């Protein structure tokens, strides 16, 4: 007999366990909840990492290292081949125009232009960053580049007052 022959004979769904239906059912009286305590009562739930007084697993593991991932500047990226494909000669390229053409998801991140592909159109590009390869290709085609990164919040400098 093969496994696929066995499974065809077995019912598709198992009947649910009917608890609290008398001692003869095997799930009567306490209905599988044991005796007393919070777990036996309705509305009880545990916190995800709670281990009942034992030190939680994530607290037992030593913390080592440091990552700069949280401090990275993220960009919306577009290649010059995409600009060649979607823009006409003399058009302005910025985050809003790229969003309108569906090349960038939204205007929440600054734009970075990369140099993959060829460019033969004269475009005026406003971006946060431009790679060296992209800069060469844009300037070779007669286009212009305007760099402007959004301001990043920094803690204001505190003035130290001289004691008088």
C-alpha atoms as an extended CHARMM CRD file, in Angstrom:
* protein
*
       164  EXT
         1         1  UNK       CA              0.0000000000        0.0000000000        0.0000000000  PROA      1               0.0000000000
         2         2  UNK       CA              1.3120000000        3.4370000000       -0.9290000000  PROA      2               0.0000000000
         3         3  UNK       CA              0.9650000000        6.6990000000        1.0530000000  PROA      3               0.0000000000
         4         4  UNK       CA             -1.3070000000        8.2860000000       -1.5640000000  PROA      4               0.0000000000
         5         5  UNK       CA             -3.6520000000        5.2960000000       -1.2390000000  PROA      5               0.0000000000
         6         6  UNK       CA             -3.8550000000        5.7210000000        2.5450000000  PROA      6               0.0000000000
         7         7  UNK       CA             -4.5810000000        9.4300000000        2.4450000000  PROA      7               0.0000000000
         8         8  UNK       CA             -7.4530000000        8.9260000000       -0.0080000000  PROA      8               0.0000000000
         9         9  UNK       CA             -9.1920000000        6.6770000000        2.5510000000  PROA      9               0.0000000000
        10        10  UNK       CA             -8.7730000000        9.0410000000        5.5090000000  PROA      10              0.0000000000
        11        11  UNK       CA            -11.3910000000       11.7620000000        6.0280000000  PROA      11              0.0000000000
        12        12  UNK       CA            -10.3480000000       15.2250000000        4.9270000000  PROA      12              0.0000000000
        13        13  UNK       CA            -10.9700000000       17.0490000000        8.2210000000  PROA      13              0.0000000000
        14        14  UNK       CA            -10.5780000000       15.8150000000       11.7770000000  PROA      14              0.0000000000
        15        15  UNK       CA            -13.6020000000       16.4240000000       14.0410000000  PROA      15              0.0000000000
        16        16  UNK       CA            -13.0530000000       19.1770000000       16.5810000000  PROA      16              0.0000000000
        17        17  UNK       CA            -12.4640000000       18.2000000000       20.2070000000  PROA      17              0.0000000000
        18        18  UNK       CA            -15.7190000000       18.6950000000       22.1800000000  PROA      18              0.0000000000
        19        19  UNK       CA            -14.5110000000       19.6780000000       25.6440000000  PROA      19              0.0000000000
        20        20  UNK       CA            -16.5730000000       19.9990000000       28.8090000000  PROA      20              0.0000000000
        21        21  UNK       CA            -19.0870000000       17.2910000000       27.8770000000  PROA      21              0.0000000000
        22        22  UNK       CA            -18.8000000000       15.0190000000       30.9230000000  PROA      22              0.0000000000
        23        23  UNK       CA            -16.2460000000       12.5930000000       32.3370000000  PROA      23              0.0000000000
        24        24  UNK       CA            -17.0260000000        9.8710000000       29.8350000000  PROA      24              0.0000000000
        25        25  UNK       CA            -15.7690000000       12.0500000000       26.9600000000  PROA      25              0.0000000000
        26        26  UNK       CA            -12.2530000000       12.1820000000       28.4240000000  PROA      26              0.0000000000
        27        27  UNK       CA            -12.3700000000       15.9850000000       28.2520000000  PROA      27              0.0000000000
        28        28  UNK       CA            -14.8630000000       16.7560000000       31.0020000000  PROA      28              0.0000000000
        29        29  UNK       CA            -14.5880000000       18.5900000000       34.3360000000  PROA      29              0.0000000000
        30        30  UNK       CA            -11.5580000000       20.8760000000       33.7850000000  PROA      30              0.0000000000
        31        31  UNK       CA            -11.7200000000       20.5280000000       29.9680000000  PROA      31              0.0000000000
        32        32  UNK       CA             -7.9970000000       19.8980000000       29.5620000000  PROA      32              0.0000000000
        33        33  UNK       CA             -7.0180000000       23.0760000000       31.4320000000  PROA      33              0.0000000000
        34        34  UNK       CA             -5.6810000000       21.4950000000       34.6180000000  PROA      34              0.0000000000
        35        35  UNK       CA             -6.6070000000       22.8030000000       38.0830000000  PROA      35              0.0000000000
        36        36  UNK       CA             -6.9230000000       26.4530000000       39.0840000000  PROA      36              0.0000000000
        37        37  UNK       CA             -4.5520000000       29.2680000000       38.2270000000  PROA      37              0.0000000000
        38        38  UNK       CA             -4.6310000000       31.9550000000       35.5520000000  PROA      38              0.0000000000
        39        39  UNK       CA             -4.1740000000       29.4970000000       32.6850000000  PROA      39              0.0000000000
        40        40  UNK       CA             -7.3700000000       27.6710000000       33.6040000000  PROA      40              0.0000000000
        41        41  UNK       CA             -9.4560000000       30.8300000000       33.3380000000  PROA      41              0.0000000000
        42        42  UNK       CA            -10.7920000000       32.5950000000       30.2740000000  PROA      42              0.0000000000
        43        43  UNK       CA             -8.9750000000       35.6550000000       28.9430000000  PROA      43              0.0000000000
        44        44  UNK       CA             -5.4980000000       34.4590000000       29.8800000000  PROA      44              0.0000000000
        45        45  UNK       CA             -2.6600000000       34.9960000000       27.4340000000  PROA      45              0.0000000000
        46        46  UNK       CA              1.0910000000       35.1110000000       27.8410000000  PROA      46              0.0000000000
        47        47  UNK       CA              3.5570000000       37.6310000000       26.5160000000  PROA      47              0.0000000000
        48        48  UNK       CA              5.5090000000       36.3280000000       23.5440000000  PROA      48              0.0000000000
        49        49  UNK       CA              8.9770000000       36.1060000000       25.1590000000  PROA      49              0.0000000000
        50        50  UNK       CA              7.7720000000       35.4170000000       28.7230000000  PROA      50              0.0000000000
        51        51  UNK       CA              9.4510000000       32.3940000000       30.3020000000  PROA      51              0.0000000000
        52        52  UNK       CA              7.7640000000       32.3410000000       33.7010000000  PROA      52              0.0000000000
        53        53  UNK       CA             10.4080000000       34.1000000000       35.7950000000  PROA      53              0.0000000000
        54        54  UNK       CA             13.3670000000       32.5240000000       34.0130000000  PROA      54              0.0000000000
        55        55  UNK       CA             15.5370000000       35.1120000000       32.2860000000  PROA      55              0.0000000000
        56        56  UNK       CA             14.2260000000       35.5620000000       28.7610000000  PROA      56              0.0000000000
        57        57  UNK       CA             16.2520000000       33.9810000000       25.9610000000  PROA      57              0.0000000000
        58        58  UNK       CA             17.0240000000       37.2500000000       24.2140000000  PROA      58              0.0000000000
        59        59  UNK       CA             18.3740000000       38.6440000000       27.4850000000  PROA      59              0.0000000000
        60        60  UNK       CA             20.6340000000       35.6230000000       28.0790000000  PROA      60              0.0000000000
        61        61  UNK       CA             22.5080000000       36.1030000000       24.8040000000  PROA      61              0.0000000000
        62        62  UNK       CA             25.4400000000       38.5320000000       24.9520000000  PROA      62              0.0000000000
        63        63  UNK       CA             25.1210000000       41.6520000000       22.8350000000  PROA      63              0.0000000000
        64        64  UNK       CA             28.1340000000       42.2540000000       20.5990000000  PROA      64              0.0000000000
        65        65  UNK       CA             29.0370000000       44.4820000000       17.7100000000  PROA      65              0.0000000000
        66        66  UNK       CA             27.5290000000       47.5600000000       16.1580000000  PROA      66              0.0000000000
        67        67  UNK       CA             25.8530000000       48.2790000000       12.8480000000  PROA      67              0.0000000000
        68        68  UNK       CA             25.5370000000       51.5540000000       10.9890000000  PROA      68              0.0000000000
        69        69  UNK       CA             22.4980000000       50.2760000000        9.0830000000  PROA      69              0.0000000000
        70        70  UNK       CA             20.1300000000       52.6190000000       10.9320000000  PROA      70              0.0000000000
        71        71  UNK       CA             22.2150000000       55.6290000000        9.9330000000  PROA      71              0.0000000000
        72        72  UNK       CA             22.5240000000       54.8540000000        6.2040000000  PROA      72              0.0000000000
        73        73  UNK       CA             21.2060000000       57.3810000000        3.6930000000  PROA      73              0.0000000000
        74        74  UNK       CA             18.7410000000       55.6340000000        1.4040000000  PROA      74              0.0000000000
        75        75  UNK       CA             18.0250000000       56.7430000000       -2.1410000000  PROA      75              0.0000000000
        76        76  UNK       CA             15.5550000000       56.1600000000       -4.9350000000  PROA      76              0.0000000000
        77        77  UNK       CA             17.8010000000       54.8510000000       -7.7120000000  PROA      77              0.0000000000
        78        78  UNK       CA             17.4470000000       55.3440000000      -11.4700000000  PROA      78              0.0000000000
        79        79  UNK       CA             19.8610000000       54.4840000000      -14.2970000000  PROA      79              0.0000000000
        80        80  UNK       CA             20.6480000000       56.6620000000      -17.3380000000  PROA      80              0.0000000000
        81        81  UNK       CA             19.2210000000       53.9490000000      -19.6370000000  PROA      81              0.0000000000
        82        82  UNK       CA             15.8140000000       54.5310000000      -17.9800000000  PROA      82              0.0000000000
        83        83  UNK       CA             16.1350000000       58.2750000000      -18.5640000000  PROA      83              0.0000000000
        84        84  UNK       CA             16.9650000000       57.5820000000      -22.2430000000  PROA      84              0.0000000000
        85        85  UNK       CA             13.8820000000       55.4010000000      -22.5590000000  PROA      85              0.0000000000
        86        86  UNK       CA             11.3020000000       57.6040000000      -20.7660000000  PROA      86              0.0000000000
        87        87  UNK       CA             12.3650000000       61.2260000000      -21.3680000000  PROA      87              0.0000000000
        88        88  UNK       CA             12.5140000000       63.3860000000      -24.4900000000  PROA      88              0.0000000000
        89        89  UNK       CA             15.3310000000       65.7430000000      -25.4290000000  PROA      89              0.0000000000
        90        90  UNK       CA             15.4560000000       68.9030000000      -23.2660000000  PROA      90              0.0000000000
        91        91  UNK       CA             13.1160000000       67.6520000000      -20.5200000000  PROA      91              0.0000000000
        92        92  UNK       CA             13.6700000000       68.2040000000      -16.7880000000  PROA      92              0.0000000000
        93        93  UNK       CA             14.2820000000       65.1210000000      -14.6720000000  PROA      93              0.0000000000
        94        94  UNK       CA             13.4490000000       65.1970000000      -10.9650000000  PROA      94              0.0000000000
        95        95  UNK       CA             11.8230000000       62.9110000000       -8.4130000000  PROA      95              0.0000000000
        96        96  UNK       CA              8.2970000000       64.1530000000       -9.2300000000  PROA      96              0.0000000000
        97        97  UNK       CA              8.6840000000       63.5030000000      -12.9800000000  PROA      97              0.0000000000
        98        98  UNK       CA             10.0740000000       60.0290000000      -12.2490000000  PROA      98              0.0000000000
        99        99  UNK       CA              7.1310000000       59.2300000000       -9.9550000000  PROA      99              0.0000000000
       100       100  UNK       CA              4.7210000000       60.3880000000      -12.6960000000  PROA      100             0.0000000000
       101       101  UNK       CA              6.3710000000       57.9700000000      -15.1780000000  PROA      101             0.0000000000
       102       102  UNK       CA              6.4430000000       55.1000000000      -12.6630000000  PROA      102             0.0000000000
       103       103  UNK       CA             10.2410000000       54.8220000000      -12.4350000000  PROA      103             0.0000000000
       104       104  UNK       CA             10.3160000000       55.6740000000       -8.7110000000  PROA      104             0.0000000000
       105       105  UNK       CA              7.7510000000       54.6210000000       -6.0870000000  PROA      105             0.0000000000
       106       106  UNK       CA              7.3520000000       57.9710000000       -4.2970000000  PROA      106             0.0000000000
       107       107  UNK       CA              9.1430000000       61.2250000000       -3.5480000000  PROA      107             0.0000000000
       108       108  UNK       CA              9.9930000000       60.4170000000        0.0850000000  PROA      108             0.0000000000
       109       109  UNK       CA             13.6590000000       59.5560000000       -0.6760000000  PROA      109             0.0000000000
       110       110  UNK       CA             16.2820000000       61.6440000000       -2.4700000000  PROA      110             0.0000000000
       111       111  UNK       CA             17.2110000000       60.6090000000       -6.0040000000  PROA      111             0.0000000000
       112       112  UNK       CA             20.4770000000       58.9970000000       -7.0840000000  PROA      112             0.0000000000
       113       113  UNK       CA             21.3310000000       58.6230000000      -10.7780000000  PROA      113             0.0000000000
       114       114  UNK       CA             23.5670000000       55.6990000000      -11.7620000000  PROA      114             0.0000000000
       115       115  UNK       CA             25.5110000000       55.2510000000      -15.0060000000  PROA      115             0.0000000000
       116       116  UNK       CA             24.2400000000       51.9110000000      -16.3430000000  PROA      116             0.0000000000
       117       117  UNK       CA             23.3320000000       52.2450000000      -20.0330000000  PROA      117             0.0000000000
       118       118  UNK       CA             23.8390000000       54.9580000000      -22.6440000000  PROA      118             0.0000000000
       119       119  UNK       CA             22.3870000000       58.4700000000      -22.8820000000  PROA      119             0.0000000000
       120       120  UNK       CA             22.0470000000       60.5160000000      -26.0660000000  PROA      120             0.0000000000
       121       121  UNK       CA             19.4310000000       63.0700000000      -24.9150000000  PROA      121             0.0000000000
       122       122  UNK       CA             20.1370000000       66.4990000000      -23.4350000000  PROA      122             0.0000000000
       123       123  UNK       CA             18.4450000000       66.4410000000      -20.0210000000  PROA      123             0.0000000000
       124       124  UNK       CA             18.4980000000       68.7720000000      -17.0180000000  PROA      124             0.0000000000
       125       125  UNK       CA             18.6780000000       66.5580000000      -13.9420000000  PROA      125             0.0000000000
       126       126  UNK       CA             17.9270000000       67.5460000000      -10.3450000000  PROA      126             0.0000000000
       127       127  UNK       CA             19.0870000000       64.8320000000       -7.9330000000  PROA      127             0.0000000000
       128       128  UNK       CA             20.5860000000       64.2410000000       -4.5140000000  PROA      128             0.0000000000
       129       129  UNK       CA             23.5830000000       62.3140000000       -5.8970000000  PROA      129             0.0000000000
       130       130  UNK       CA             24.9860000000       61.3250000000       -9.2830000000  PROA      130             0.0000000000
       131       131  UNK       CA             27.6010000000       58.6270000000       -9.8370000000  PROA      131             0.0000000000
       132       132  UNK       CA             30.7910000000       59.5420000000      -11.7250000000  PROA      132             0.0000000000
       133       133  UNK       CA             29.8520000000       57.3300000000      -14.6810000000  PROA      133             0.0000000000
       134       134  UNK       CA             26.4000000000       58.9180000000      -14.8910000000  PROA      134             0.0000000000
       135       135  UNK       CA             27.9020000000       62.4260000000      -14.6240000000  PROA      135             0.0000000000
       136       136  UNK       CA             30.2200000000       61.7320000000      -17.5690000000  PROA      136             0.0000000000
       137       137  UNK       CA             27.3800000000       60.4030000000      -19.7360000000  PROA      137             0.0000000000
       138       138  UNK       CA             25.0000000000       63.2650000000      -18.9150000000  PROA      138             0.0000000000
       139       139  UNK       CA             27.6110000000       65.9620000000      -19.5610000000  PROA      139             0.0000000000
       140       140  UNK       CA             28.7750000000       64.2130000000      -22.7450000000  PROA      140             0.0000000000
       141       141  UNK       CA             25.1780000000       64.3140000000      -24.0430000000  PROA      141             0.0000000000
       142       142  UNK       CA             25.0230000000       68.0630000000      -23.2420000000  PROA      142             0.0000000000
       143       143  UNK       CA             22.8220000000       67.8160000000      -20.1440000000  PROA      143             0.0000000000
       144       144  UNK       CA             23.0700000000       69.6600000000      -16.8500000000  PROA      144             0.0000000000
       145       145  UNK       CA             23.1170000000       68.3930000000      -13.2690000000  PROA      145             0.0000000000
       146       146  UNK       CA             21.7990000000       70.2090000000      -10.2200000000  PROA      146             0.0000000000
       147       147  UNK       CA             22.6400000000       68.5430000000       -6.8950000000  PROA      147             0.0000000000
       148       148  UNK       CA             20.5020000000       69.1770000000       -3.8420000000  PROA      148             0.0000000000
       149       149  UNK       CA             20.3190000000       66.8480000000       -0.8690000000  PROA      149             0.0000000000
       150       150  UNK       CA             17.5030000000       67.4030000000        1.6410000000  PROA      150             0.0000000000
       151       151  UNK       CA             18.7290000000       68.8240000000        4.9170000000  PROA      151             0.0000000000
       152       152  UNK       CA             19.3350000000       66.2590000000        7.6500000000  PROA      152             0.0000000000
       153       153  UNK       CA             18.3420000000       67.2580000000       11.1530000000  PROA      153             0.0000000000
       154       154  UNK       CA             21.2820000000       67.7420000000       13.4870000000  PROA      154             0.0000000000
       155       155  UNK       CA             21.3620000000       68.7040000000       17.1170000000  PROA      155             0.0000000000
       156       156  UNK       CA             21.7130000000       72.4710000000       17.4480000000  PROA      156             0.0000000000
       157       157  UNK       CA             25.0210000000       73.5910000000       18.9240000000  PROA      157             0.0000000000
       158       158  UNK       CA             24.7540000000       74.7340000000       22.5260000000  PROA      158             0.0000000000
       159       159  UNK       CA             26.5120000000       77.8910000000       23.5190000000  PROA      159             0.0000000000
       160       160  UNK       CA             28.6590000000       77.6710000000       26.6030000000  PROA      160             0.0000000000
       161       161  UNK       CA             28.2020000000       80.7540000000       28.7150000000  PROA      161             0.0000000000
       162       162  UNK       CA             31.2170000000       82.1100000000       30.4980000000  PROA      162             0.0000000000
       163       163  UNK       CA             30.9150000000       82.1430000000       34.2640000000  PROA      163             0.0000000000
       164       164  UNK       CA             30.7100000000       85.6980000000       35.5450000000  PROA      164             0.0000000000
